[in-house]
């Protein structure tokens, strides 16, 4: 599994951390669980899903070839 289950007893969210990279390289990210009680600092964004057939690959939690929509890849 790519991530741990959220604890139903604690208000939690998953945050996606994007690693710094050079232009035109594969995007590498880490998904981590944080408690909202810790008041984590994050930036949220909204984007429109597109055709699910139009995908790109990123690295997520050290797993290569994780597919996301090209729209999300562009935003990341």
Backbone as XML, in Angstrom:
<?xml version="1.0"?>
<chain id="A" units="angstrom">
  <residue number="1" name="UNK">
    <atom name="N" x="0.843" y="-1.180" z="0.000"/>
    <atom name="CA" x="0.000" y="0.000" z="0.000"/>
    <atom name="C" x="0.890" y="1.246" z="0.000"/>
  </residue>
  <residue number="2" name="UNK">
    <atom name="N" x="0.450" y="2.285" z="-0.684"/>
    <atom name="CA" x="1.232" y="3.502" z="-0.815"/>
    <atom name="C" x="1.182" y="4.400" z="0.415"/>
  </residue>
  <residue number="3" name="UNK">
    <atom name="N" x="0.202" y="4.176" z="1.298"/>
    <atom name="CA" x="0.064" y="5.043" z="2.465"/>
    <atom name="C" x="-0.644" y="4.287" z="3.576"/>
  </residue>
  <residue number="4" name="UNK">
    <atom name="N" x="-0.482" y="4.798" z="4.808"/>
    <atom name="CA" x="-1.134" y="4.204" z="5.967"/>
    <atom name="C" x="-2.574" y="4.693" z="6.072"/>
  </residue>
  <residue number="5" name="UNK">
    <atom name="N" x="-3.408" y="3.901" z="6.714"/>
    <atom name="CA" x="-4.798" y="4.307" z="6.952"/>
    <atom name="C" x="-4.828" y="5.473" z="7.939"/>
  </residue>
  <residue number="6" name="UNK">
    <atom name="N" x="-5.820" y="6.330" z="7.793"/>
    <atom name="CA" x="-5.992" y="7.426" z="8.740"/>
    <atom name="C" x="-6.594" y="6.888" z="10.032"/>
  </residue>
  <residue number="7" name="UNK">
    <atom name="N" x="-6.225" y="7.505" z="11.147"/>
    <atom name="CA" x="-6.744" y="7.129" z="12.457"/>
    <atom name="C" x="-8.092" y="7.820" z="12.648"/>
  </residue>
  <residue number="8" name="UNK">
    <atom name="N" x="-9.147" y="7.069" z="12.804"/>
    <atom name="CA" x="-10.495" y="7.642" z="12.930"/>
    <atom name="C" x="-10.668" y="8.448" z="14.220"/>
  </residue>
  <residue number="9" name="UNK">
    <atom name="N" x="-9.775" y="8.265" z="15.184"/>
    <atom name="CA" x="-9.883" y="8.965" z="16.465"/>
    <atom name="C" x="-9.171" y="10.321" z="16.464"/>
  </residue>
  <residue number="10" name="UNK">
    <atom name="N" x="-8.380" y="10.576" z="15.447"/>
    <atom name="CA" x="-7.587" y="11.811" z="15.371"/>
    <atom name="C" x="-7.909" y="12.499" z="14.048"/>
  </residue>
  <residue number="11" name="UNK">
    <atom name="N" x="-8.125" y="13.826" z="14.081"/>
    <atom name="CA" x="-8.356" y="14.517" z="12.808"/>
    <atom name="C" x="-7.051" y="14.567" z="12.006"/>
  </residue>
  <residue number="12" name="UNK">
    <atom name="N" x="-6.987" y="13.799" z="10.935"/>
    <atom name="CA" x="-5.770" y="13.692" z="10.135"/>
    <atom name="C" x="-6.058" y="13.961" z="8.665"/>
  </residue>
  <residue number="13" name="UNK">
    <atom name="N" x="-5.008" y="14.349" z="7.982"/>
    <atom name="CA" x="-5.043" y="14.480" z="6.529"/>
    <atom name="C" x="-3.727" y="13.930" z="5.980"/>
  </residue>
  <residue number="14" name="UNK">
    <atom name="N" x="-3.704" y="13.684" z="4.689"/>
    <atom name="CA" x="-2.468" y="13.304" z="4.020"/>
    <atom name="C" x="-1.970" y="14.500" z="3.225"/>
  </residue>
  <residue number="15" name="UNK">
    <atom name="N" x="-0.686" y="14.781" z="3.369"/>
    <atom name="CA" x="-0.067" y="15.873" z="2.623"/>
    <atom name="C" x="0.918" y="15.304" z="1.615"/>
  </residue>
  <residue number="16" name="UNK">
    <atom name="N" x="0.922" y="15.897" z="0.458"/>
    <atom name="CA" x="1.845" y="15.497" z="-0.597"/>
    <atom name="C" x="2.995" y="16.484" z="-0.605"/>
  </residue>
  <residue number="17" name="UNK">
    <atom name="N" x="4.202" y="16.004" z="-0.341"/>
    <atom name="CA" x="5.393" y="16.843" z="-0.388"/>
    <atom name="C" x="6.100" y="16.602" z="-1.714"/>
  </residue>
  <residue number="18" name="UNK">
    <atom name="N" x="6.289" y="17.667" z="-2.457"/>
    <atom name="CA" x="6.953" y="17.567" z="-3.756"/>
    <atom name="C" x="8.425" y="17.881" z="-3.548"/>
  </residue>
  <residue number="19" name="UNK">
    <atom name="N" x="9.273" y="16.962" z="-3.972"/>
    <atom name="CA" x="10.717" y="17.157" z="-3.829"/>
    <atom name="C" x="11.225" y="18.120" z="-4.885"/>
  </residue>
  <residue number="20" name="UNK">
    <atom name="N" x="12.198" y="18.945" z="-4.508"/>
    <atom name="CA" x="12.792" y="19.844" z="-5.516"/>
    <atom name="C" x="13.420" y="19.021" z="-6.637"/>
  </residue>
  <residue number="21" name="UNK">
    <atom name="N" x="13.293" y="19.514" z="-7.848"/>
    <atom name="CA" x="13.889" y="18.810" z="-8.988"/>
    <atom name="C" x="14.217" y="19.806" z="-10.079"/>
  </residue>
  <residue number="22" name="UNK">
    <atom name="N" x="14.949" y="19.345" z="-11.043"/>
    <atom name="CA" x="15.282" y="20.177" z="-12.186"/>
    <atom name="C" x="14.150" y="20.122" z="-13.197"/>
  </residue>
  <residue number="23" name="UNK">
    <atom name="N" x="14.080" y="21.134" z="-14.022"/>
    <atom name="CA" x="13.075" y="21.201" z="-15.073"/>
    <atom name="C" x="13.182" y="19.978" z="-15.976"/>
  </residue>
  <residue number="24" name="UNK">
    <atom name="N" x="12.058" y="19.442" z="-16.363"/>
    <atom name="CA" x="11.967" y="18.304" z="-17.289"/>
    <atom name="C" x="12.485" y="16.996" z="-16.704"/>
  </residue>
  <residue number="25" name="UNK">
    <atom name="N" x="12.384" y="16.816" z="-15.397"/>
    <atom name="CA" x="12.723" y="15.540" z="-14.784"/>
    <atom name="C" x="11.445" y="14.952" z="-14.194"/>
  </residue>
  <residue number="26" name="UNK">
    <atom name="N" x="11.492" y="13.683" z="-13.856"/>
    <atom name="CA" x="10.323" y="13.034" z="-13.268"/>
    <atom name="C" x="10.054" y="13.645" z="-11.888"/>
  </residue>
  <residue number="27" name="UNK">
    <atom name="N" x="8.811" y="13.960" z="-11.631"/>
    <atom name="CA" x="8.414" y="14.533" z="-10.350"/>
    <atom name="C" x="8.463" y="13.454" z="-9.280"/>
  </residue>
  <residue number="28" name="UNK">
    <atom name="N" x="9.038" y="13.800" z="-8.146"/>
    <atom name="CA" x="9.131" y="12.867" z="-7.035"/>
    <atom name="C" x="8.419" y="13.473" z="-5.825"/>
  </residue>
  <residue number="29" name="UNK">
    <atom name="N" x="7.518" y="12.680" z="-5.214"/>
    <atom name="CA" x="6.705" y="13.164" z="-4.105"/>
    <atom name="C" x="6.680" y="12.149" z="-2.971"/>
  </residue>
  <residue number="30" name="UNK">
    <atom name="N" x="6.364" y="12.648" z="-1.796"/>
    <atom name="CA" x="6.172" y="11.799" z="-0.632"/>
    <atom name="C" x="4.817" y="12.134" z="-0.033"/>
  </residue>
  <residue number="31" name="UNK">
    <atom name="N" x="4.051" y="11.108" z="0.261"/>
    <atom name="CA" x="2.748" y="11.287" z="0.888"/>
    <atom name="C" x="2.911" y="10.970" z="2.366"/>
  </residue>
  <residue number="32" name="UNK">
    <atom name="N" x="2.520" y="11.921" z="3.229"/>
    <atom name="CA" x="2.650" y="11.669" z="4.662"/>
    <atom name="C" x="1.373" y="12.051" z="5.379"/>
  </residue>
  <residue number="33" name="UNK">
    <atom name="N" x="1.124" y="11.383" z="6.478"/>
    <atom name="CA" x="-0.061" y="11.632" z="7.295"/>
    <atom name="C" x="0.309" y="12.592" z="8.406"/>
  </residue>
  <residue number="34" name="UNK">
    <atom name="N" x="-0.523" y="13.618" z="8.611"/>
    <atom name="CA" x="-0.297" y="14.589" z="9.678"/>
    <atom name="C" x="-1.592" y="14.795" z="10.461"/>
  </residue>
  <residue number="35" name="UNK">
    <atom name="N" x="-1.433" y="15.170" z="11.720"/>
    <atom name="CA" x="-2.583" y="15.483" z="12.552"/>
    <atom name="C" x="-2.938" y="16.956" z="12.381"/>
  </residue>
  <residue number="36" name="UNK">
    <atom name="N" x="-4.209" y="17.229" z="12.237"/>
    <atom name="CA" x="-4.641" y="18.628" z="12.153"/>
    <atom name="C" x="-4.468" y="19.333" z="13.490"/>
  </residue>
  <residue number="37" name="UNK">
    <atom name="N" x="-4.343" y="18.570" z="14.555"/>
    <atom name="CA" x="-4.092" y="19.161" z="15.876"/>
    <atom name="C" x="-2.721" y="19.822" z="15.939"/>
  </residue>
  <residue number="38" name="UNK">
    <atom name="N" x="-1.819" y="19.404" z="15.082"/>
    <atom name="CA" x="-0.478" y="19.986" z="15.033"/>
    <atom name="C" x="-0.419" y="21.239" z="14.173"/>
  </residue>
  <residue number="39" name="UNK">
    <atom name="N" x="-1.536" y="21.635" z="13.599"/>
    <atom name="CA" x="-1.633" y="22.824" z="12.742"/>
    <atom name="C" x="-0.547" y="22.826" z="11.662"/>
  </residue>
  <residue number="40" name="UNK">
    <atom name="N" x="-0.538" y="21.808" z="10.824"/>
    <atom name="CA" x="0.519" y="21.731" z="9.803"/>
    <atom name="C" x="0.406" y="22.889" z="8.808"/>
  </residue>
  <residue number="41" name="UNK">
    <atom name="N" x="1.548" y="23.312" z="8.321"/>
    <atom name="CA" x="1.606" y="24.368" z="7.319"/>
    <atom name="C" x="1.547" y="23.707" z="5.937"/>
  </residue>
  <residue number="42" name="UNK">
    <atom name="N" x="0.580" y="24.093" z="5.126"/>
    <atom name="CA" x="0.468" y="23.510" z="3.790"/>
    <atom name="C" x="-0.269" y="24.476" z="2.876"/>
  </residue>
  <residue number="43" name="UNK">
    <atom name="N" x="-0.120" y="24.238" z="1.607"/>
    <atom name="CA" x="-0.831" y="24.995" z="0.586"/>
    <atom name="C" x="-1.735" y="24.022" z="-0.149"/>
  </residue>
  <residue number="44" name="UNK">
    <atom name="N" x="-2.990" y="24.364" z="-0.239"/>
    <atom name="CA" x="-3.949" y="23.526" z="-0.953"/>
    <atom name="C" x="-4.187" y="24.124" z="-2.341"/>
  </residue>
  <residue number="45" name="UNK">
    <atom name="N" x="-4.454" y="23.267" z="-3.295"/>
    <atom name="CA" x="-4.840" y="23.760" z="-4.609"/>
    <atom name="C" x="-5.944" y="22.889" z="-5.169"/>
  </residue>
  <residue number="46" name="UNK">
    <atom name="N" x="-6.665" y="23.476" z="-6.088"/>
    <atom name="CA" x="-7.746" y="22.773" z="-6.735"/>
    <atom name="C" x="-7.450" y="22.729" z="-8.231"/>
  </residue>
  <residue number="47" name="UNK">
    <atom name="N" x="-7.757" y="21.625" z="-8.827"/>
    <atom name="CA" x="-7.565" y="21.509" z="-10.260"/>
    <atom name="C" x="-8.700" y="20.676" z="-10.826"/>
  </residue>
  <residue number="48" name="UNK">
    <atom name="N" x="-8.874" y="20.757" z="-12.112"/>
    <atom name="CA" x="-9.946" y="20.028" z="-12.780"/>
    <atom name="C" x="-9.385" y="18.725" z="-13.325"/>
  </residue>
  <residue number="49" name="UNK">
    <atom name="N" x="-10.061" y="17.614" z="-13.014"/>
    <atom name="CA" x="-9.660" y="16.328" z="-13.587"/>
    <atom name="C" x="-9.889" y="16.379" z="-15.078"/>
  </residue>
  <residue number="50" name="UNK">
    <atom name="N" x="-9.120" y="15.661" z="-15.772"/>
    <atom name="CA" x="-9.294" y="15.569" z="-17.221"/>
    <atom name="C" x="-9.454" y="14.113" z="-17.596"/>
  </residue>
  <residue number="51" name="UNK">
    <atom name="N" x="-9.368" y="13.845" z="-18.837"/>
    <atom name="CA" x="-9.481" y="12.477" z="-19.328"/>
    <atom name="C" x="-8.487" y="11.576" z="-18.588"/>
  </residue>
  <residue number="52" name="UNK">
    <atom name="N" x="-8.986" y="10.559" z="-17.934"/>
    <atom name="CA" x="-8.139" y="9.651" z="-17.159"/>
    <atom name="C" x="-7.180" y="8.866" z="-18.049"/>
  </residue>
  <residue number="53" name="UNK">
    <atom name="N" x="-7.406" y="8.855" z="-19.333"/>
    <atom name="CA" x="-6.510" y="8.158" z="-20.255"/>
    <atom name="C" x="-5.247" y="8.970" z="-20.536"/>
  </residue>
  <residue number="54" name="UNK">
    <atom name="N" x="-5.301" y="10.265" z="-20.256"/>
    <atom name="CA" x="-4.153" y="11.144" z="-20.475"/>
    <atom name="C" x="-3.343" y="11.201" z="-19.177"/>
  </residue>
  <residue number="55" name="UNK">
    <atom name="N" x="-2.302" y="10.352" z="-19.089"/>
    <atom name="CA" x="-1.564" y="10.229" z="-17.834"/>
    <atom name="C" x="-0.079" y="10.518" z="-18.010"/>
  </residue>
  <residue number="56" name="UNK">
    <atom name="N" x="0.534" y="10.778" z="-16.878"/>
    <atom name="CA" x="1.979" y="10.946" z="-16.788"/>
    <atom name="C" x="2.432" y="10.139" z="-15.578"/>
  </residue>
  <residue number="57" name="UNK">
    <atom name="N" x="3.721" y="9.863" z="-15.512"/>
    <atom name="CA" x="4.236" y="9.079" z="-14.395"/>
    <atom name="C" x="5.067" y="9.945" z="-13.465"/>
  </residue>
  <residue number="58" name="UNK">
    <atom name="N" x="4.877" y="9.739" z="-12.162"/>
    <atom name="CA" x="5.674" y="10.397" z="-11.142"/>
    <atom name="C" x="6.231" y="9.316" z="-10.212"/>
  </residue>
  <residue number="59" name="UNK">
    <atom name="N" x="7.097" y="9.723" z="-9.313"/>
    <atom name="CA" x="7.582" y="8.839" z="-8.261"/>
    <atom name="C" x="6.840" y="9.226" z="-6.988"/>
  </residue>
  <residue number="60" name="UNK">
    <atom name="N" x="6.186" y="8.254" z="-6.351"/>
    <atom name="CA" x="5.437" y="8.508" z="-5.127"/>
    <atom name="C" x="5.913" y="7.534" z="-4.060"/>
  </residue>
  <residue number="61" name="UNK">
    <atom name="N" x="6.409" y="8.081" z="-2.960"/>
    <atom name="CA" x="6.936" y="7.252" z="-1.862"/>
    <atom name="C" x="7.928" y="6.209" z="-2.382"/>
  </residue>
  <residue number="62" name="UNK">
    <atom name="N" x="8.827" y="6.649" z="-3.249"/>
    <atom name="CA" x="9.879" y="5.818" z="-3.841"/>
    <atom name="C" x="9.362" y="4.745" z="-4.797"/>
  </residue>
  <residue number="63" name="UNK">
    <atom name="N" x="8.082" y="4.790" z="-5.149"/>
    <atom name="CA" x="7.526" y="3.865" z="-6.138"/>
    <atom name="C" x="7.497" y="4.577" z="-7.485"/>
  </residue>
  <residue number="64" name="UNK">
    <atom name="N" x="8.259" y="4.062" z="-8.417"/>
    <atom name="CA" x="8.303" y="4.672" z="-9.741"/>
    <atom name="C" x="7.057" y="4.299" z="-10.542"/>
  </residue>
  <residue number="65" name="UNK">
    <atom name="N" x="6.803" y="5.067" z="-11.571"/>
    <atom name="CA" x="5.724" y="4.801" z="-12.528"/>
    <atom name="C" x="4.323" y="4.915" z="-11.922"/>
  </residue>
  <residue number="66" name="UNK">
    <atom name="N" x="4.149" y="5.771" z="-10.916"/>
    <atom name="CA" x="2.819" y="6.026" z="-10.359"/>
    <atom name="C" x="2.103" y="6.965" z="-11.322"/>
  </residue>
  <residue number="67" name="UNK">
    <atom name="N" x="0.954" y="6.543" z="-11.821"/>
    <atom name="CA" x="0.256" y="7.321" z="-12.852"/>
    <atom name="C" x="-0.685" y="8.357" z="-12.249"/>
  </residue>
  <residue number="68" name="UNK">
    <atom name="N" x="-0.587" y="9.578" z="-12.794"/>
    <atom name="CA" x="-1.492" y="10.680" z="-12.447"/>
    <atom name="C" x="-1.959" y="11.312" z="-13.754"/>
  </residue>
  <residue number="69" name="UNK">
    <atom name="N" x="-3.014" y="12.072" z="-13.697"/>
    <atom name="CA" x="-3.441" y="12.754" z="-14.927"/>
    <atom name="C" x="-2.390" y="13.786" z="-15.314"/>
  </residue>
  <residue number="70" name="UNK">
    <atom name="N" x="-2.290" y="14.070" z="-16.590"/>
    <atom name="CA" x="-1.314" y="15.067" z="-17.046"/>
    <atom name="C" x="-1.623" y="16.446" z="-16.471"/>
  </residue>
  <residue number="71" name="UNK">
    <atom name="N" x="-2.899" y="16.704" z="-16.209"/>
    <atom name="CA" x="-3.286" y="17.970" z="-15.600"/>
    <atom name="C" x="-2.663" y="18.097" z="-14.206"/>
  </residue>
  <residue number="72" name="UNK">
    <atom name="N" x="-2.701" y="17.039" z="-13.400"/>
    <atom name="CA" x="-2.102" y="17.061" z="-12.078"/>
    <atom name="C" x="-0.578" y="17.163" z="-12.189"/>
  </residue>
  <residue number="73" name="UNK">
    <atom name="N" x="0.014" y="16.433" z="-13.097"/>
    <atom name="CA" x="1.468" y="16.501" z="-13.263"/>
    <atom name="C" x="1.903" y="17.929" z="-13.588"/>
  </residue>
  <residue number="74" name="UNK">
    <atom name="N" x="1.168" y="18.592" z="-14.452"/>
    <atom name="CA" x="1.494" y="19.977" z="-14.815"/>
    <atom name="C" x="1.419" y="20.876" z="-13.587"/>
  </residue>
  <residue number="75" name="UNK">
    <atom name="N" x="0.410" y="20.698" z="-12.763"/>
    <atom name="CA" x="0.243" y="21.522" z="-11.570"/>
    <atom name="C" x="1.367" y="21.260" z="-10.556"/>
  </residue>
  <residue number="76" name="UNK">
    <atom name="N" x="1.767" y="20.016" z="-10.422"/>
    <atom name="CA" x="2.847" y="19.701" z="-9.476"/>
    <atom name="C" x="4.155" y="20.292" z="-9.956"/>
  </residue>
</chain>
